[in-house]
Amino acid sequence: GVPFAFILMGASLAINVGGLASYATWEFLGEKRVAAPAA
């Protein structure tokens, strides 16, 4: 089977990439209009 550590590493990477993409998107939108309060 796939090592548990590898699964955790993949999940962590996916979360980090998703977080960076979300942050970048909000930063970009903030340049175009009034930024909504970050919930």
HTML snippet that shows the backbone in 3Dmol.js (N, CA, C, O; Angstrom):
<script src="https://3Dmol.org/build/3Dmol-min.js"></script>
<div id="view" style="width:600px;height:400px;position:relative"></div>
<script>
const pdb = `
ATOM      1  N   GLY A   1       0.819  -1.208   0.000  1.00  0.00           N
ATOM      2  CA  GLY A   1       0.000   0.000   0.000  1.00  0.00           C
ATOM      3  C   GLY A   1       0.855   1.261   0.000  1.00  0.00           C
ATOM      4  O   GLY A   1       2.081   1.191   0.086  1.00  0.00           O
ATOM      5  N   VAL A   2       0.209   2.397  -0.096  1.00  0.00           N
ATOM      6  CA  VAL A   2       0.936   3.671  -0.091  1.00  0.00           C
ATOM      7  C   VAL A   2       1.285   4.052   1.339  1.00  0.00           C
ATOM      8  O   VAL A   2       0.414   4.027   2.209  1.00  0.00           O
ATOM      9  N   PRO A   3       2.534   4.402   1.602  1.00  0.00           N
ATOM     10  CA  PRO A   3       2.934   4.794   2.959  1.00  0.00           C
ATOM     11  C   PRO A   3       2.062   5.931   3.481  1.00  0.00           C
ATOM     12  O   PRO A   3       1.730   6.863   2.749  1.00  0.00           O
ATOM     13  N   PHE A   4       1.699   5.840   4.751  1.00  0.00           N
ATOM     14  CA  PHE A   4       0.831   6.844   5.357  1.00  0.00           C
ATOM     15  C   PHE A   4       1.479   8.225   5.301  1.00  0.00           C
ATOM     16  O   PHE A   4       0.804   9.233   5.093  1.00  0.00           O
ATOM     17  N   ALA A   5       2.806   8.257   5.491  1.00  0.00           N
ATOM     18  CA  ALA A   5       3.520   9.538   5.467  1.00  0.00           C
ATOM     19  C   ALA A   5       3.379  10.210   4.105  1.00  0.00           C
ATOM     20  O   ALA A   5       3.261  11.432   4.013  1.00  0.00           O
ATOM     21  N   PHE A   6       3.394   9.396   3.044  1.00  0.00           N
ATOM     22  CA  PHE A   6       3.267   9.942   1.693  1.00  0.00           C
ATOM     23  C   PHE A   6       1.888  10.568   1.506  1.00  0.00           C
ATOM     24  O   PHE A   6       1.753  11.620   0.880  1.00  0.00           O
ATOM     25  N   ILE A   7       0.862   9.906   2.059  1.00  0.00           N
ATOM     26  CA  ILE A   7      -0.508  10.423   1.966  1.00  0.00           C
ATOM     27  C   ILE A   7      -0.604  11.765   2.685  1.00  0.00           C
ATOM     28  O   ILE A   7      -1.195  12.717   2.175  1.00  0.00           O
ATOM     29  N   LEU A   8      -0.015  11.824   3.876  1.00  0.00           N
ATOM     30  CA  LEU A   8      -0.055  13.069   4.648  1.00  0.00           C
ATOM     31  C   LEU A   8       0.682  14.178   3.902  1.00  0.00           C
ATOM     32  O   LEU A   8       0.232  15.324   3.871  1.00  0.00           O
ATOM     33  N   MET A   9       1.820  13.826   3.304  1.00  0.00           N
ATOM     34  CA  MET A   9       2.619  14.806   2.583  1.00  0.00           C
ATOM     35  C   MET A   9       1.824  15.361   1.398  1.00  0.00           C
ATOM     36  O   MET A   9       1.826  16.566   1.143  1.00  0.00           O
ATOM     37  N   GLY A  10       1.149  14.470   0.685  1.00  0.00           N
ATOM     38  CA  GLY A  10       0.361  14.899  -0.465  1.00  0.00           C
ATOM     39  C   GLY A  10      -0.797  15.795  -0.045  1.00  0.00           C
ATOM     40  O   GLY A  10      -1.082  16.803  -0.692  1.00  0.00           O
ATOM     41  N   ALA A  11      -1.461  15.416   1.046  1.00  0.00           N
ATOM     42  CA  ALA A  11      -2.594  16.204   1.529  1.00  0.00           C
ATOM     43  C   ALA A  11      -2.119  17.584   1.980  1.00  0.00           C
ATOM     44  O   ALA A  11      -2.761  18.597   1.703  1.00  0.00           O
ATOM     45  N   SER A  12      -0.989  17.608   2.677  1.00  0.00           N
ATOM     46  CA  SER A  12      -0.448  18.875   3.167  1.00  0.00           C
ATOM     47  C   SER A  12      -0.097  19.788   1.998  1.00  0.00           C
ATOM     48  O   SER A  12      -0.373  20.987   2.030  1.00  0.00           O
ATOM     49  N   LEU A  13       0.515  19.212   0.965  1.00  0.00           N
ATOM     50  CA  LEU A  13       0.901  19.989  -0.212  1.00  0.00           C
ATOM     51  C   LEU A  13      -0.333  20.571  -0.895  1.00  0.00           C
ATOM     52  O   LEU A  13      -0.339  21.734  -1.299  1.00  0.00           O
ATOM     53  N   ALA A  14      -1.375  19.753  -1.019  1.00  0.00           N
ATOM     54  CA  ALA A  14      -2.602  20.201  -1.674  1.00  0.00           C
ATOM     55  C   ALA A  14      -3.228  21.361  -0.902  1.00  0.00           C
ATOM     56  O   ALA A  14      -3.698  22.330  -1.497  1.00  0.00           O
ATOM     57  N   ILE A  15      -3.230  21.251   0.433  1.00  0.00           N
ATOM     58  CA  ILE A  15      -3.810  22.300   1.277  1.00  0.00           C
ATOM     59  C   ILE A  15      -3.005  23.592   1.141  1.00  0.00           C
ATOM     60  O   ILE A  15      -3.572  24.679   1.034  1.00  0.00           O
ATOM     61  N   ASN A  16      -1.676  23.460   1.146  1.00  0.00           N
ATOM     62  CA  ASN A  16      -0.816  24.642   1.042  1.00  0.00           C
ATOM     63  C   ASN A  16      -1.004  25.337  -0.297  1.00  0.00           C
ATOM     64  O   ASN A  16      -1.123  26.561  -0.352  1.00  0.00           O
ATOM     65  N   VAL A  17      -1.031  24.561  -1.381  1.00  0.00           N
ATOM     66  CA  VAL A  17      -1.215  25.131  -2.718  1.00  0.00           C
ATOM     67  C   VAL A  17      -2.580  25.806  -2.815  1.00  0.00           C
ATOM     68  O   VAL A  17      -2.702  26.897  -3.373  1.00  0.00           O
ATOM     69  N   GLY A  18      -3.610  25.150  -2.267  1.00  0.00           N
ATOM     70  CA  GLY A  18      -4.952  25.717  -2.298  1.00  0.00           C
ATOM     71  C   GLY A  18      -5.003  27.029  -1.529  1.00  0.00           C
ATOM     72  O   GLY A  18      -5.646  27.987  -1.959  1.00  0.00           O
ATOM     73  N   GLY A  19      -4.319  27.066  -0.385  1.00  0.00           N
ATOM     74  CA  GLY A  19      -4.300  28.272   0.436  1.00  0.00           C
ATOM     75  C   GLY A  19      -3.611  29.419  -0.291  1.00  0.00           C
ATOM     76  O   GLY A  19      -4.086  30.555  -0.269  1.00  0.00           O
ATOM     77  N   LEU A  20      -2.491  29.113  -0.933  1.00  0.00           N
ATOM     78  CA  LEU A  20      -1.753  30.148  -1.663  1.00  0.00           C
ATOM     79  C   LEU A  20      -2.585  30.674  -2.823  1.00  0.00           C
ATOM     80  O   LEU A  20      -2.598  31.877  -3.086  1.00  0.00           O
ATOM     81  N   ALA A  21      -3.281  29.777  -3.519  1.00  0.00           N
ATOM     82  CA  ALA A  21      -4.104  30.179  -4.656  1.00  0.00           C
ATOM     83  C   ALA A  21      -5.251  31.074  -4.185  1.00  0.00           C
ATOM     84  O   ALA A  21      -5.576  32.072  -4.829  1.00  0.00           O
ATOM     85  N   SER A  22      -5.861  30.706  -3.053  1.00  0.00           N
ATOM     86  CA  SER A  22      -6.968  31.487  -2.511  1.00  0.00           C
ATOM     87  C   SER A  22      -6.486  32.882  -2.115  1.00  0.00           C
ATOM     88  O   SER A  22      -7.140  33.883  -2.407  1.00  0.00           O
ATOM     89  N   TYR A  23      -5.325  32.934  -1.442  1.00  0.00           N
ATOM     90  CA  TYR A  23      -4.758  34.215  -1.013  1.00  0.00           C
ATOM     91  C   TYR A  23      -4.444  35.098  -2.220  1.00  0.00           C
ATOM     92  O   TYR A  23      -4.756  36.288  -2.230  1.00  0.00           O
ATOM     93  N   ALA A  24      -3.821  34.496  -3.242  1.00  0.00           N
ATOM     94  CA  ALA A  24      -3.463  35.244  -4.446  1.00  0.00           C
ATOM     95  C   ALA A  24      -4.713  35.789  -5.128  1.00  0.00           C
ATOM     96  O   ALA A  24      -4.716  36.909  -5.638  1.00  0.00           O
ATOM     97  N   THR A  25      -5.776  34.982  -5.132  1.00  0.00           N
ATOM     98  CA  THR A  25      -7.026  35.405  -5.762  1.00  0.00           C
ATOM     99  C   THR A  25      -7.613  36.611  -5.039  1.00  0.00           C
ATOM    100  O   THR A  25      -8.043  37.573  -5.676  1.00  0.00           O
ATOM    101  N   TRP A  26      -7.629  36.559  -3.700  1.00  0.00           N
ATOM    102  CA  TRP A  26      -8.175  37.673  -2.919  1.00  0.00           C
ATOM    103  C   TRP A  26      -7.342  38.927  -3.119  1.00  0.00           C
ATOM    104  O   TRP A  26      -7.882  40.029  -3.216  1.00  0.00           O
ATOM    105  N   GLU A  27      -5.994  38.758  -3.182  1.00  0.00           N
ATOM    106  CA  GLU A  27      -5.104  39.898  -3.401  1.00  0.00           C
ATOM    107  C   GLU A  27      -5.402  40.534  -4.758  1.00  0.00           C
ATOM    108  O   GLU A  27      -5.437  41.758  -4.884  1.00  0.00           O
ATOM    109  N   PHE A  28      -5.614  39.692  -5.770  1.00  0.00           N
ATOM    110  CA  PHE A  28      -5.897  40.182  -7.117  1.00  0.00           C
ATOM    111  C   PHE A  28      -7.230  40.922  -7.145  1.00  0.00           C
ATOM    112  O   PHE A  28      -7.329  42.003  -7.726  1.00  0.00           O
ATOM    113  N   LEU A  29      -8.262  40.340  -6.516  1.00  0.00           N
ATOM    114  CA  LEU A  29      -9.581  40.968  -6.503  1.00  0.00           C
ATOM    115  C   LEU A  29      -9.530  42.280  -5.738  1.00  0.00           C
ATOM    116  O   LEU A  29     -10.226  43.234  -6.085  1.00  0.00           O
ATOM    117  N   GLY A  30      -8.703  42.329  -4.696  1.00  0.00           N
ATOM    118  CA  GLY A  30      -8.587  43.541  -3.890  1.00  0.00           C
ATOM    119  C   GLY A  30      -8.084  44.715  -4.720  1.00  0.00           C
ATOM    120  O   GLY A  30      -8.391  45.869  -4.419  1.00  0.00           O
ATOM    121  N   GLU A  31      -7.310  44.422  -5.767  1.00  0.00           N
ATOM    122  CA  GLU A  31      -6.785  45.475  -6.628  1.00  0.00           C
ATOM    123  C   GLU A  31      -7.881  46.023  -7.540  1.00  0.00           C
ATOM    124  O   GLU A  31      -7.793  47.154  -8.018  1.00  0.00           O
ATOM    125  N   LYS A  32      -8.916  45.210  -7.775  1.00  0.00           N
ATOM    126  CA  LYS A  32      -9.949  45.594  -8.735  1.00  0.00           C
ATOM    127  C   LYS A  32     -11.163  46.257  -8.075  1.00  0.00           C
ATOM    128  O   LYS A  32     -11.852  47.064  -8.699  1.00  0.00           O
ATOM    129  N   ARG A  33     -11.416  45.912  -6.814  1.00  0.00           N
ATOM    130  CA  ARG A  33     -12.602  46.460  -6.148  1.00  0.00           C
ATOM    131  C   ARG A  33     -12.386  46.469  -4.647  1.00  0.00           C
ATOM    132  O   ARG A  33     -11.351  46.012  -4.161  1.00  0.00           O
ATOM    133  N   VAL A  34     -13.346  46.979  -3.921  1.00  0.00           N
ATOM    134  CA  VAL A  34     -13.225  47.010  -2.464  1.00  0.00           C
ATOM    135  C   VAL A  34     -13.219  45.577  -1.950  1.00  0.00           C
ATOM    136  O   VAL A  34     -14.141  44.809  -2.224  1.00  0.00           O
ATOM    137  N   ALA A  35     -12.191  45.227  -1.213  1.00  0.00           N
ATOM    138  CA  ALA A  35     -12.060  43.855  -0.719  1.00  0.00           C
ATOM    139  C   ALA A  35     -13.092  43.582   0.365  1.00  0.00           C
ATOM    140  O   ALA A  35     -13.316  44.412   1.246  1.00  0.00           O
ATOM    141  N   ALA A  36     -13.715  42.417   0.294  1.00  0.00           N
ATOM    142  CA  ALA A  36     -14.675  42.017   1.319  1.00  0.00           C
ATOM    143  C   ALA A  36     -13.898  41.598   2.563  1.00  0.00           C
ATOM    144  O   ALA A  36     -12.764  41.130   2.453  1.00  0.00           O
ATOM    145  N   PRO A  37     -14.486  41.758   3.731  1.00  0.00           N
ATOM    146  CA  PRO A  37     -13.819  41.344   4.970  1.00  0.00           C
ATOM    147  C   PRO A  37     -13.436  39.875   4.904  1.00  0.00           C
ATOM    148  O   PRO A  37     -14.264  39.035   4.551  1.00  0.00           O
ATOM    149  N   ALA A  38     -12.218  39.562   5.234  1.00  0.00           N
ATOM    150  CA  ALA A  38     -11.761  38.168   5.199  1.00  0.00           C
ATOM    151  C   ALA A  38     -12.413  37.398   6.331  1.00  0.00           C
ATOM    152  O   ALA A  38     -12.148  37.669   7.503  1.00  0.00           O
ATOM    153  N   ALA A  39     -13.261  36.442   5.993  1.00  0.00           N
ATOM    154  CA  ALA A  39     -13.964  35.672   7.012  1.00  0.00           C
ATOM    155  C   ALA A  39     -13.079  34.539   7.507  1.00  0.00           C
ATOM    156  O   ALA A  39     -13.491  33.768   8.375  1.00  0.00           O
TER     157      ALA A  39
END
`;
const viewer = $3Dmol.createViewer("view");
viewer.addModel(pdb, "pdb");
viewer.setStyle({}, {cartoon: {color: "spectrum"}});
viewer.zoomTo();
viewer.render();
</script>
